[in-house]
Amino acid sequence: MKVLFVDSCTKEGMASRTRRLCRIFLDEWKKNHPDYEVDTLVLKEEGMIPLTEEDIVRRDDLVRAGELSHHMFHSARQFAGADRILIGAPYWDLSFPSMLKVYIEHIFVNGIAFAYEGSRSVGRCSAEKLMYIQTAGGYVGDNEPGSIYLEAVCGMLGIPGFRYICAEGMDIQEIDRERQWSEAVERTVREAKQW
């Protein structure tokens, strides 16, 4: 059984609050699921670039030829084959860092992550659950576009369980940031136990 951790954090190492929360989540979750293997994909290290028109034509040609094992589809196969998925990304310009959107472009492969049956698409991902963990310096509110988008991605790709944790207000001077962090850690631990 595999968990895929898609690390979309921009800061290095544990300077990233989002990565720290993700590690807390995984450490807590693994206490009750020691058989699971965690594959970590650090998007900063992947060097993915947005798909061009030529890339899309090539992708579609490979799909039509049934060449789904082509190296171009590695990320799509990895994502579609995971049993659970954790995405960690900071709140960034009303959403998340663009490298996460680029990654999603690369995993949306017809025949791997989803397929068409007649006039409708059907998700083909194995994951039962996707957890999205985010931290924000300010307050995000209830209608955060990144989480709404990722929940829609789950729907399209056939992942029935979407959960979202956001540690907000982490840079606001007027509040007790230590308390804010402690509450975020407590919620993360609770969610990990139920995931």
Secondary structure, 3 states (H helix, E strand, C coil): CEEEEEECCCCCHHHCHHHHHHHHHHHHHHHHCCCCEEEEEEHHHHCCCCCCHHHHHHHHHHHHCCCCCCHHHHHHHHHHHCCEEEEECCCECCECCHHHHHHHHHHCCECCCEEEECCEEEECCCCCEEEEEEECCCCCCCCCHHHHHHHHHHHHHCCCEEEEEEECCCCCCCCCHHHHHHHHHHHHHHHHHHC
